Amino acid sequence: MTMLVGVLWALWLAVAGPAYGQSATPIATIAQQVNQYDAALRAIARDARDPKLDDDALRQRVAAIAPIDQALDAIVTDLSARTAAVDARLAELGPAPGAGQPPEAPEVSQERARLVAFRQSVDSEVKQARVLTVVTDQLTTHLADRRRELFSTRLWTSGRSVLDPRLWIDFAQNVRFDAARIVAIYQAEVRQLVTTAPSDAVLVGWVVSALIAALLIFPGILLLLRLGDRYVAGIETASRLRRSLRALLIVCIITALPLIAGWLIRVTLGAGGALTPQMDGALAILIRATGFSALLYGIAHALLAAEAPIWRLAPISDDHAAKLRRFPALTAIAVGVANGVAGLNSAFGMSLSTSMITDAITVLIELAIIGRVLIVVASNRTSAREAHVDAATRRSQVPWAIAALASWVGLIWAVGAAVFGYLALATFLMREMVWSATVLGCLFLLIHFADDLFPALLGPHSRTGRFIGSVLALSRSTLDQIGILLAGFARLSLLLFGWTAIVAPLGASTSDVVGRISSSDLILHIGPVSISPGTIIGGVLLFAVGLIVTRAIRNWVEKHYLPSTTLDIGVRTSLSAGVSYLGVFVALLLASAYLGVSLDRIALLAGALSVGIGFGLQAVIGNFVSGLILLAERPVKVGDWIAIGDLEGDVKRINVRATEIEMADRSRLIVPNSELVTKTVRNVTHGEALGRIRIVLKVNDDADVIALRDLLLAHLAGHETVLRDPAPNVYLTDARDGGLEFTCFAYVPSARQAFGVRSALLFEIIPDLRANGFALSNSTPIVNVGMIDRPIEPSAPG
């Protein structure tokens, strides 16, 4: 028996042993890696205590922590899996035999001892790695706090105004020293060239790279733009996709080629050893500044499309596009110069006065150009109002108007900050305005491209759409819905990416600007909750943003997704209302969480207010709940024809409190939702209700009833709208007072058709009756009055 157990144990080790004992990374190697990460984190922690570190140095150390944290997480995951495998095997082996029990196989005892030792070594490394992950979080938080303090100090420290003569005097005194510094850097670069003594082959490489860079920038951009226009014009698809694709090609070409040219020159010079560290850093700064300026110019050029109005994406007129035509280049040059000068000041170590003066000049130039652009945009909106543009065009201009308003606010703040000595704040606002405008422009182009790409890609005229439809047996409407849903998902992803990109340059400084308000001493204490003015403003803004996002999602669902479905108008309205309710609820939860009000406190508050709600808001709450019942059970939905008492009309909207019903005269009847739930309501068009036509005709009693019945049935059955099932019928319902009364019944597909079909049948039947000798009865009813019999007495003599 012991021999059998040993053989089975050897077979199990051969199959399952590598799962816990022979991993790709041995435990000794992992222990060495953990020790190296520990040493690296200790070095970063020592550096973090240095008060002389600037923001760039702190950012570099934060970037160094991220890969260590990821590696530690991977180690913990790996070792935890190994620990779980060992624990599972130990559980299978069971406890070691005690005293007085038969011994187990020697192979089993040895393997248990090896597993226990292996688990102890793994467990120690797991504990150390988890401790180091906590250290990484603490270091990251500490460095973020340091960056926040540096930013706050620099941003809110008042210095000299650009109008202060002393600043200009210091600048004049330091100019010669800064010029000498630049000359020294130039001489060091010359000495580097002389020292390296490049060969003829290296010189030829430099010349060739410079020529290639020049060809890429000047004729290369124009050539690729023309090729792009030719390619886009040859695409056999929707014009909207061609337009957005052309705009993206313009941005990519104008941005990529200058970056490639600059990278080629830098790599070629660096490979030949011709660059000093300072000159290499300066060249990298200039390349980044040029690339960003090219991106800004490409976005503006693609949006305006002043030379080709048919390709324009921005909702502006040809006249204003022509007026704005020169500003993209001016703005790009100003931004590029400002970024380049600021970077070179830092790289070359220019004096404080020189840095302040150059930053102030470039910021003022940027502000002047942006101000002029905003004036032209404002005149465009004024002209649009005077021209009485349609409502859809005005709605499309709303985001642009909001962006213009925000730009004006930022512009005024930046000018005021520069004048009153907050030059760092002015520079920060200017850079953030330019960066936000660039990101929003990219978002505009990418969202348009996504909205056009997926419906066209899955459309019935595209090869991809036909292939997917044939393989998966999907209908055209299903493919359209998938395309719209993919476009909506892409739009949501792009919006999240855009928000991340906008706040990315702020880094840890975002909370500092808000913190100037939230750190106020005016703090409201409500029980255990402390709410500052900044927190209240943030909660209100968060709730407002939630409502705006909810409205945007509802508009997208109503205008893009639901029209592509086969759902009726009632289901569409219910879904739209559900999106609104869910969005408002989520926005309320987020705002409450931001204010520090948890769900249990909300429940406590609701309980305290329940008495007041029960007495004062009982009707409102009842109507709200009734509205939810209407949306869920849908006994009455939008588009139904209902009757309440003597009033009837079409349901136009089901709101939170009441339902709007449109009467025949186009007036609106506002009915509380509770009335539709608790009282009797006739839904004429509910389900598959048919329309019934009832016609009553009275003819003279000498008419041929069989012929008349056949005539009426022929008219009823001959009308194209009258249904064959149920079949029309004619009944003789009365015979008195010299006349015969016939009642006709017929059915039409909808109750809304009954009135018109009844009128048309009467217009056909009445002339045909007269033509066939059937006279409609016009006899006056004879009224018999019963009287008591009594003898007739002669009248008294006169």
Residue pairs with C-beta under 8 A, 6 or more apart in sequence:
2 105
5 104
5 105
5 107
5 108
6 105
6 106
6 107
6 108
9 105
9 107
9 108
9 111
10 107
13 111
16 89
19 85
20 82
20 85
20 86
20 89
20 115
20 118
21 114
21 118
23 78
23 82
25 78
27 118
27 121
27 122
27 125
30 75
30 78
30 79
30 125
31 121
31 125
33 71
33 75
34 72
34 75
34 125
34 128
34 129
34 132
37 68
37 71
37 72
37 132
38 128
38 132
40 64
40 68
41 65
41 68
41 132
41 135
41 136
41 139
44 61
44 64
44 65
44 139
45 135
45 139
47 53
47 57
47 61
48 58
48 61
48 139
48 142
48 143
48 146
53 61
53 146
54 150
55 147
55 150
55 151
58 143
58 146
58 147
58 150
59 147
59 507
61 143
62 140
62 143
62 144
62 147
65 136
65 139
65 140
65 143
68 132
68 136
69 133
69 136
69 137
69 140
72 129
72 132
72 133
72 136
73 133
75 125
75 129
76 126
76 129
76 130
76 133
79 122
79 125
79 126
79 129
80 126
82 122
83 119
83 122
83 123
83 126
86 115
86 118
86 119
86 122
87 119
89 115
90 112
90 115
90 116
90 119
93 108
93 111
93 112
93 115
96 104
96 109
96 112
97 103
97 104
103 109
144 508
145 508
147 507
147 508
147 509
148 508
148 509
148 511
148 512
151 507
151 508
151 509
151 512
152 509
152 512
152 515
154 424
155 422
155 424
155 425
155 428
155 509
155 512
155 513
156 422
156 425
156 516
157 422
157 424
158 420
158 421
158 422
159 356
159 421
159 422
159 423
159 424
160 166
160 167
160 356
160 421
160 423
161 167
161 418
161 419
161 420
161 421
162 357
162 360
162 364
162 418
162 419
162 423
163 419
164 421
167 353
167 356
167 357
168 357
170 351
170 353
171 353
171 354
171 356
171 357
173 353
174 351
174 353
174 354
175 354
177 351
178 348
178 350
178 351
178 354
181 348
181 349
181 350
182 348
185 276
185 278
185 279
185 282
185 348
188 276
188 278
188 279
189 274
189 275
189 276
189 279
192 273
192 274
192 275
192 276
192 279
193 274
196 272
196 273
196 274
198 206
198 272
198 273
198 274
202 272
205 268
205 272
206 268
206 269
206 272
206 274
209 264
209 265
209 268
210 265
212 261
212 264
213 261
213 262
213 264
213 265
214 261
216 257
216 258
216 260
216 261
216 264
217 257
217 258
217 261
220 257
221 253
221 254
221 257
224 253
224 257
225 249
225 250
225 253
225 254
228 246
228 249
228 250
228 253
229 246
231 249
232 242
232 245
232 246
232 249
233 242
235 241
235 242
235 245
237 456
237 459
237 461
237 462
238 452
238 455
238 456
238 459
240 448
240 452
240 456
241 449
241 452
241 453
241 456
243 310
243 311
243 313
243 448
243 452
244 313
244 445
244 448
244 449
244 451
244 452
244 453
245 449
245 452
246 302
246 311
247 302
247 303
247 305
247 311
247 313
247 445
247 448
247 449
248 302
248 445
248 446
248 449
250 298
250 301
250 302
251 295
251 298
251 299
251 302
251 442
251 445
252 298
253 298
254 294
254 295
254 297
254 298
254 301
255 291
255 294
255 295
255 298
257 294
258 290
258 291
258 294
259 287
259 290
259 291
259 294
262 283
262 286
262 287
262 290
262 291
263 287
265 283
266 275
266 280
266 283
266 284
266 287
269 275
269 283
270 280
275 283
278 347
278 348
281 347
282 343
282 344
282 347
282 348
285 339
285 340
285 343
285 344
285 347
286 340
286 343
286 344
288 339
288 343
289 336
289 337
289 339
289 340
289 343
290 336
290 340
292 335
292 336
292 339
292 438
293 332
293 333
293 335
293 336
293 339
294 332
295 438
296 328
296 331
296 332
296 335
296 434
296 437
296 438
296 441
297 328
297 329
297 331
297 332
299 438
299 441
299 442
299 445
300 327
300 328
300 331
300 332
300 441
301 328
302 313
302 445
303 312
303 313
303 314
303 441
303 444
303 445
304 312
304 314
304 316
304 321
304 324
304 325
304 328
305 311
305 312
305 313
305 314
305 321
306 321
306 322
306 324
306 325
309 318
309 321
312 321
313 444
313 445
313 448
314 321
314 400
315 393
315 396
315 397
315 400
316 324
316 380
317 380
317 383
317 384
319 383
320 376
320 377
320 379
320 380
320 383
323 376
324 373
324 376
324 377
327 369
327 372
327 373
327 376
330 369
331 366
331 369
331 370
331 373
334 362
334 365
334 366
334 369
335 366
335 434
337 362
337 365
338 359
338 362
338 363
338 365
338 366
338 430
341 358
341 359
341 362
342 355
342 358
342 359
342 362
342 427
344 350
345 354
345 355
345 358
345 359
346 355
350 358
356 423
359 423
359 427
360 418
360 423
360 426
363 414
363 418
363 423
363 426
363 427
363 430
364 418
366 430
366 434
367 411
367 414
367 415
367 418
367 430
370 407
370 411
370 433
371 411
374 404
374 407
374 408
374 411
377 400
377 404
378 404
381 397
381 401
381 404
384 393
384 394
384 397
403 437
403 440
407 433
407 437
410 429
410 430
410 432
410 433
411 433
413 425
413 429
414 425
414 426
414 429
414 430
414 433
415 426
417 423
417 425
417 426
417 429
418 426
431 505
432 505
432 506
435 502
435 505
436 502
439 498
439 501
439 502
440 498
440 502
442 498
443 494
443 495
443 498
446 494
447 490
447 491
447 494
447 495
450 487
450 490
450 491
450 494
451 487
451 491
453 487
454 483
454 484
454 486
454 487
454 490
455 480
455 483
455 484
455 487
456 462
456 483
457 464
457 465
457 483
458 464
458 465
458 468
458 479
458 480
458 482
458 483
458 486
459 465
459 479
459 480
459 483
460 466
460 469
460 476
460 479
465 479
465 483
468 474
468 479
469 475
469 476
469 479
474 482
477 564
477 565
477 566
480 564
481 561
481 564
481 565
484 560
484 561
484 564
485 561
487 560
488 556
488 560
488 561
491 556
503 510
514 534
514 538
515 534
517 532
517 533
517 534
517 537
518 532
518 533
518 534
518 535
518 538
519 532
519 534
520 532
520 533
520 534
522 532
522 533
523 530
523 531
523 532
524 530
524 531
524 532
524 536
525 531
527 601
529 595
529 596
529 597
529 601
530 596
531 595
531 596
535 594
535 595
535 596
536 595
538 594
539 591
539 592
539 594
539 595
540 591
542 587
542 590
542 591
542 594
543 587
543 588
543 590
543 591
545 587
546 583
546 584
546 586
546 587
546 588
546 590
546 591
547 583
547 584
547 587
549 583
549 587
550 579
550 580
550 582
550 583
550 584
550 586
550 587
551 580
551 583
553 579
553 583
554 576
554 579
554 580
554 583
557 575
557 576
557 579
558 572
558 576
562 572
562 575
562 576
565 572
567 575
568 637
568 639
569 637
569 638
569 639
570 634
570 637
570 638
570 639
570 640
571 634
571 637
572 638
573 637
573 638
573 653
573 654
574 631
574 632
574 634
574 637
577 631
577 654
578 631
589 599
592 598
592 599
592 602
613 621
619 672
619 674
620 657
622 674
623 656
623 657
623 658
623 672
623 673
623 674
624 656
624 657
624 673
626 672
626 673
626 674
626 676
626 677
626 678
627 654
627 655
627 656
627 657
627 659
627 673
629 673
629 677
630 636
630 637
630 654
630 659
630 673
630 676
630 677
631 654
635 676
635 681
635 683
635 686
636 642
636 651
636 654
636 659
636 676
636 681
636 683
636 686
637 651
637 654
638 651
638 652
638 653
638 654
639 650
639 651
639 685
640 650
640 651
640 683
640 684
640 685
640 686
641 648
641 649
641 650
641 651
641 683
641 684
641 685
641 751
641 752
642 648
642 649
642 651
642 661
642 676
642 681
642 682
642 683
642 684
643 681
643 682
643 684
644 661
644 671
644 675
644 676
644 679
644 681
644 682
647 661
647 663
647 669
648 663
648 682
648 684
649 661
649 662
649 663
649 664
649 669
650 661
650 662
651 659
651 660
651 661
652 660
652 661
652 662
652 668
653 659
653 660
654 660
654 673
657 672
657 673
658 670
658 671
658 672
658 673
659 670
659 671
659 672
659 673
659 676
660 668
660 669
660 670
661 668
661 669
661 670
661 671
662 668
662 669
663 669
675 681
683 689
684 751
685 750
685 751
685 752
689 750
689 751
690 723
690 726
690 747
690 748
690 749
690 750
690 751
691 747
691 748
691 749
691 750
691 751
691 752
691 753
691 754
691 757
692 745
692 746
692 747
692 748
692 751
692 754
693 722
693 744
693 745
693 746
693 747
693 748
693 754
693 757
693 758
693 761
694 743
694 744
694 745
694 758
695 743
695 744
695 746
695 758
695 761
695 762
695 765
696 733
696 741
696 742
696 743
696 744
697 712
697 741
697 742
697 744
697 765
697 769
697 776
698 739
698 740
698 741
698 742
698 776
698 777
699 708
699 739
699 740
699 742
699 769
699 774
699 775
699 776
699 777
700 738
700 739
700 740
700 775
700 777
700 779
701 735
701 738
701 739
701 740
701 777
703 740
703 774
703 775
705 732
705 740
707 772
708 742
708 769
708 774
709 730
709 732
709 742
711 765
711 768
711 769
711 772
711 774
712 730
712 742
712 744
712 765
713 728
713 729
713 730
715 761
715 764
715 765
715 768
716 722
716 728
716 730
716 744
716 746
716 761
717 724
717 727
717 728
719 746
719 757
719 760
719 761
719 764
721 748
721 749
721 753
721 757
722 728
722 746
722 747
722 748
722 757
723 746
723 747
723 748
723 749
726 747
728 744
728 745
728 746
728 747
729 744
729 745
729 746
730 742
730 743
730 744
730 745
731 742
731 743
731 744
731 745
732 740
732 741
732 742
733 741
733 742
733 743
734 740
734 741
735 741
737 779
737 781
737 782
738 777
738 779
739 777
739 779
740 777
746 757
746 761
748 754
748 757
766 776
769 775
769 776
